[in-house]
Amino acid sequence: MPVATNKDKRPLIQTPLPGPEAVKVLAEDKKFISPSYTRAYPLVAKRGFGAIVEDVDGNRFLDFSAGIAVVATGHCHPKVVSAIQKQAAELIHMSGTDFYYPGLPALASKLSELAPGPGVKRVYFGNSGTEAIEAAMKLARIYTGRTRFIAFYNAFHGRTMGSLSLTASRAVQRRGFGPLVPGVTHVPYADCYRCPYNLKYEDCGIHCARVIEQRLFATTVPADEVAAIFVEPIQGEGGYVVPPPEFLLELRRICDKYGILLVADEVQSGMGRTGRMWACEHSGVVPDIMCVGKGIASGLPLSATISRAEIMNWPPGSHASTFGGNPVAIAAALQTIELLQDEYLANAAAVGEYLMNSLSDWPRRHRLVGQVRGKGLMVGIDLVKDQQTKEQATDERDQLLLLCFEKGLLVLGCGGSTVRLMPPLMIDKDHVDIALKILEESLTEIEQKGAPKTTRPPTET
Ligand SMILES: Cc1ncc(COP(=O)(O)O)c(C=O)c1O
């Protein structure tokens, strides 16, 4: 079968799934790979181009997962591939911890210019989202001289010991791993669809943010001991929950009042995913520290912790990583940013709007759809057993992911019952139409037949 080209938009399933070659890989994987990974269905990828992924049996899938919001410019964008090849032929590694190379300041100055707020920002490079968060935690402590952190329930910030202390997503992620980093207090996130305080936006006065000041600071968490508040501008793993714009503004006000740093975790929501370069731009809030990962280098491992120069002023040796800011990953990131600025950022906004409009009547047309929410190409469909009670339809959601896979559409879940749509930012309206047709057919099937109870672990990250 010919290799997929960027004209191919439709899935093509020609073997039972998993196919014969996939079955062999699955057997080896089961034997040798850490069982801590969560896989919703058995996709065994061989190659990708644009929004299409081909498996080891030649089946083609339309990818609305983008390798978990990573391949921002699509799979193997020719310009990204060429930038990687050129850099790999010149210098693969030198380690920015002990040596200099031009890519480091080149990308850092670009990020300084792109990050919200005036003035020069400095950048710490890591290899993954969790490392960007670890760096932010350490930076916030050393800069403020304070030890405590505030984070939100259902947040996902990573799985290393520091970031895991902030993560409050699923018990399995923490069970057996304690004690974690002390000093973290969690409060409920601004989820207006299932308000944790049973209040109504806008009458609520953004109680979910004010509770930090009125309740925590007044009782258990002295404000002058808090180094930072960590927040996802749109909660990712927690269910693609979009807070009202006043939420971040209120957090900003509290941070300013008490000398606390506001850390925006843009690992999933950043790099153009929401139709703006950063999700916090939607509310006009300028964070003190921003963490970026996933989409930054179109699939090469890279992350960045960005803050005003005056904050990132820690002494040599206080933090570093051998591979962070690897030259090849940096070349991929510079090319990714160019593509985002030239084309894909605007595309994410336009196609995202088309996607949201196309889904707008789903809660009316489908009894299982409680809410459709999102910004740009970060869109969640929240499935419910009952639109009044909003009881989460977890089995139905898991079944939907599986049915879509069998029909050639790759989508993942998040939160208790949400399907997340996070395609590459280069998709067009045809891709959206094809994906929604498959989603709707699968949803209708479940609405008619019901969903068997699944034992599959939920997808995460
Ligand atoms: C918002 C957010 N922060 C941090 C992380 C951790 O990133 P990584 O898996 O690259 O360590 C993730 C991963 O999904 C994320 O969504």
The ligand as an SDF file (V2000), in Angstrom:
LIG
                    3D

 16 16  0  0  0  0  0  0  0  0999 V2000
   -1.1490   20.5480   31.9230 C   0  0  0  0  0  0  0  0  0  0  0  0
   -0.0370   19.5250   31.9650 C   0  0  0  0  0  0  0  0  0  0  0  0
    1.0390   19.7630   32.7290 N   0  0  0  0  0  0  0  0  0  0  0  0
    2.0540   18.8970   32.7970 C   0  0  0  0  0  0  0  0  0  0  0  0
    2.0170   17.7010   32.0990 C   0  0  0  0  0  0  0  0  0  0  0  0
    3.1670   16.7300   32.1990 C   0  0  0  0  0  0  0  0  0  0  0  0
    3.8270   16.6500   30.9820 O   0  0  0  0  0  0  0  0  0  0  0  0
    4.7970   15.4140   30.6450 P   0  0  0  0  0  0  0  0  0  0  0  0
    3.9260   14.2230   30.4660 O   0  0  0  0  0  0  0  0  0  0  0  0
    5.4840   15.8460   29.3750 O   0  0  0  0  0  0  0  0  0  0  0  0
    5.7280   15.2720   31.7890 O   0  0  0  0  0  0  0  0  0  0  0  0
    0.9080   17.4150   31.3020 C   0  0  0  0  0  0  0  0  0  0  0  0
    0.8240   16.1480   30.5730 C   0  0  0  0  0  0  0  0  0  0  0  0
   -0.1740   15.7930   30.0570 O   0  0  0  0  0  0  0  0  0  0  0  0
   -0.1510   18.3530   31.2340 C   0  0  0  0  0  0  0  0  0  0  0  0
   -1.2370   18.1140   30.5080 O   0  0  0  0  0  0  0  0  0  0  0  0
  1  2  1  0
  2  3  1  0
  2 15  2  0
  3  4  2  0
  4  5  1  0
  5  6  1  0
  5 12  2  0
  6  7  1  0
  7  8  1  0
  8  9  2  0
  8 10  1  0
  8 11  1  0
 12 13  1  0
 12 15  1  0
 13 14  2  0
 15 16  1  0
M  END
$$$$
